[in-house]
Every structure is written in structure tokens, then in C-alpha cells.
Amino acid sequence: MATLNESQSGKAAKGRTKKTTPRVDLTAMVDLMFLLTAFFMLTTSLGSLNAADIAKPVKDEGVDIVPYPESRTMTILLGKNNKAVCYMGTIEKADMHVIPVANIQKEISKNEKLVTETHQHNPSKYMIVIIKPAKTAKFQDFVDVIDEMKIANIKSYAIDDDHIAEKEVAFMKMNGI
């Protein structure tokens, strides 16, 4: 009978006691996790959008368009099939040629060297680029050209989709752009 009482009291036959499994209290760990989450949410700044600043002139019916300097103005016409038409100077004396939009950086570099040499490295005589997206141009081509303006550090560029000359339209149609 003595053995029966010993087993009821929690002692084993050989004199050892039963061990209970240890419990880990995670309350403090959960509190710490919430404190760290709140800290990082409050101290981290959210990413900002990297948008390009583009301003188009306000249309005024009574004012004529001021001509750009012929010696340092490059015009890029964006068309379909990832093609563009480029020329330097005015439309009357234009030597237009078709290039892929992917090669626009080479064309900008070549013309920028030409402008720099023509104006004896005068920093106030920088190249001006006029971008004219046609109705058939893809938005991605337009974004790529704007990116190339930023990469090439072009100080002055304009977007003009309202004044595409008849000669430019005829050249684009003739080349299937």
C-alpha cells in the first residue's frame, strides 16, 4: 500500500519526481515587436515620386511663336514603330533623317558637339531641343526621349505637339513613320 501512496503523490518508484515541460512566456517578445514596428514606421520616410518637370507654354492667340536660334536648335519628331526624325536648324533648311529612338543619345551627343564647336565653347550658347510627338508616337518613346534629355544634361528642351509643320508631316508620311 505504501507504493500506491507514493505513486499518487507524484514520486516515481525509484525516488525521482516528474518534471513538467518548461513554458516560455512570449508576451514580452510580442510587446517588443510592436514597439519596433511602430518605431520603424514613424522614423522611415516613404519613397517619393521621381517625376520629370514638363511645362508647356500657354496658348495665346495674339502672339506669334518666337523663333529658336537656328544654329543651336535640334528638333526630334517622334513617330510610330519606335522611329524618330531629327534635324538641326529650321524646317526650311532641314536635313531630316530617320533614326531609331534607341539611337537618339548618339544623335544628341553628335549635335551637341557641333553646337559647342560652332559657338567656341560659350556656356551661354547651349543646345535647345524641341520634341514633337506625333499622334502615332508611343508614350514609351516620349518617356525615353525625356530621359535622354536628363542623361545628356540638356539645359533647355521643349515639347511642342501643336506645331508640326507640313514639311515634317510629309517627310514622316514618305518614310512610313
C-alpha positions in Angstrom: 0.0 0.0 0.0 2.9 2.2 0.6 3.8 2.1 -3.1 0.3 3.1 -4.0 0.5 6.3 -1.9 3.9 7.1 -3.3 2.7 7.0 -6.9 -0.3 9.1 -6.1 1.9 11.8 -4.5 3.9 12.3 -7.7 7.0 10.3 -6.9 8.3 7.6 -9.1 9.2 4.1 -7.9 13.0 4.9 -7.9 12.6 8.2 -5.9 12.5 10.7 -8.8 9.9 13.4 -9.3 8.1 14.0 -12.6 9.4 17.0 -14.5 7.0 19.4 -16.1 7.8 20.9 -19.5 9.0 24.5 -19.3 6.7 27.1 -20.7 8.1 30.2 -22.5 6.2 33.4 -21.9 6.3 35.3 -25.2 4.3 38.3 -24.0 7.4 40.5 -23.7 8.6 39.5 -27.2 5.3 40.4 -28.8 5.4 43.8 -27.0 8.9 44.4 -28.2 7.9 43.5 -31.8 5.0 46.0 -31.7 7.3 48.7 -30.3 9.9 48.1 -33.0 7.3 48.1 -35.8 5.8 51.4 -34.5 9.3 52.9 -34.3 10.4 52.0 -37.8 7.0 53.1 -39.3 7.3 56.5 -37.7 11.0 57.1 -38.5 11.1 55.8 -42.1 10.5 58.2 -44.9 8.3 57.0 -47.7 9.7 56.9 -51.2 8.9 60.0 -53.3 7.9 60.0 -57.0 10.6 60.9 -59.5 8.6 62.8 -62.0 10.0 64.9 -64.8 9.1 68.6 -64.7 7.5 69.4 -68.0 5.9 72.8 -68.8 4.2 73.7 -72.0 3.6 77.3 -72.9 0.2 78.8 -72.5 -1.5 79.3 -75.9 -2.0 83.0 -76.7 -3.8 83.7 -80.0 -2.4 87.2 -80.5 1.3 86.3 -80.1 3.5 84.7 -82.7 5.8 81.9 -81.8 9.3 83.2 -81.1 11.8 81.5 -83.4 14.5 79.4 -81.8 18.2 80.1 -82.7 18.8 78.2 -85.8 22.5 77.4 -85.1 21.8 75.5 -81.9 18.3 74.1 -82.2 17.7 70.4 -82.7 14.2 69.0 -83.5 13.1 65.5 -82.7 9.8 64.2 -84.3 8.5 61.1 -82.7 6.6 58.7 -84.9 5.4 55.1 -85.0 7.5 51.9 -85.0 10.0 53.4 -82.5 11.3 55.7 -85.1 12.2 59.4 -84.9 13.0 62.2 -87.4 15.9 64.5 -86.4 17.3 67.7 -87.8 19.2 70.7 -86.8 18.1 74.3 -87.5 14.9 75.4 -89.1 12.5 73.4 -91.2 13.3 75.4 -94.3 16.9 74.3 -94.3 16.4 71.0 -92.6 18.4 67.9 -93.5 16.0 65.4 -92.0 16.9 61.8 -91.3 15.2 58.9 -89.7 16.8 57.2 -86.7 15.5 54.6 -84.2 14.5 56.1 -80.8 17.1 53.8 -79.2 19.9 55.7 -81.0 18.7 59.2 -80.0 21.5 59.6 -77.5 24.2 59.3 -80.2 22.4 61.9 -82.3 22.2 64.3 -79.3 25.8 63.9 -78.5 26.9 64.5 -82.1 24.8 67.6 -82.4 25.8 68.9 -79.0 29.5 68.7 -80.1 28.6 70.6 -83.2 26.9 73.3 -81.3 29.8 73.6 -78.8 32.4 73.9 -81.6 30.3 76.4 -83.6 29.9 78.7 -80.6 33.5 78.5 -79.4 32.6 76.6 -76.1 30.4 79.5 -74.9 28.4 78.2 -72.0 25.5 80.6 -72.6 25.1 79.1 -76.1 23.8 75.6 -75.1 21.8 73.3 -77.4 18.0 73.6 -77.4 15.9 70.5 -78.3 12.3 70.6 -79.5 10.5 67.3 -79.0 7.4 66.9 -81.3 5.5 63.7 -80.6 3.2 62.9 -83.5 -0.2 61.3 -82.9 1.2 57.9 -83.9 4.1 58.0 -81.3 4.1 55.7 -78.4 4.2 57.2 -74.9 7.2 55.0 -74.0 9.2 56.6 -76.8 8.3 60.0 -75.4 9.4 59.0 -71.9 12.7 57.5 -73.3 13.5 60.8 -75.1 12.8 62.9 -72.0 15.1 60.5 -70.0 17.8 61.0 -72.7 17.4 64.8 -72.1 18.1 64.3 -68.4 21.0 61.9 -69.1 22.6 64.2 -71.7 22.2 67.2 -69.4 20.3 69.2 -72.0 19.6 72.5 -70.3 16.7 73.6 -72.5 14.1 71.4 -74.2 10.5 72.0 -75.2 7.6 69.7 -76.0 5.6 71.0 -78.9 2.9 68.7 -80.2 0.8 71.6 -81.6 3.1 73.0 -84.3 4.2 70.1 -86.6 4.9 71.7 -90.0 3.5 70.4 -93.3 7.0 69.6 -94.5 7.6 67.5 -91.3 4.3 65.6 -91.8 5.1 65.0 -95.5 8.6 63.6 -94.6 7.1 61.3 -92.0 4.5 60.0 -94.3 7.0 59.5 -97.1 9.1 57.4 -94.6 6.2 55.5 -93.2 6.5 57.0 -89.7 
